[in-house]
Amino acid sequence: MSRSTAWMCLGGGVILFGLGVQRVWHHGDWALLILSVLIGAFSISALMKDKTRK
């Protein structure tokens, strides 16, 4: 995964995190929140791996 793709995925994960918090608050649905945390974690992992590689 390229660095720019990892940043785009992290940005999308942050947006989904906000939507996930809203869904938990209003509907009690945790699926989107958990998915956004996983997307964020994998994106940060890709960014860190790329940073140590260079």
N, C-alpha and C positions, 0 to 999 in steps of 0.2 A: 504494500500500500504506500503510495507516495505521501509526502508530507502534507501537500495541499488537500489531498483526499481525506487524510486523517483529521485535519482541521475542520473540513466541511462536515464530517461525521460527528465530530465533537459539538459543533454548532447545532446540528440537527438533534443531537442527544439532549442538549440544554433546552431547546424548544420543546421537545417531547417531555422532558422532565417537568416543565411548567404546566403543560397540558395534563400530565399524569397526576400532579398534585391537585389540580382542579377536579379531575375525575374522582380521585379518592375523596376529596372534600364533599362533592355533591352526590356521588353515586356509590361510593364505597368500592370502586373497581380498581384493583391494584395492578392489573396486567400492564398497562401502559407505563406506569411508574417503574416497575421492575425492568421492563424492556429498555427504558431510557437509561437506567443506571448501568445496565449491561453494555449498551452502545457507548456510553461515556467511558466506562472502564476499558473496553477494548480500544477505543480511540486514544486514550491517554497512554495505554500500554504500547500502542504502535508509535506514538510520538516519542516516548522514552526510549524505545528500542532503536529508533532511527537516530536519536541524539547520541546514544552511546556508540553506535556503529561508525559515526563520522569522526 
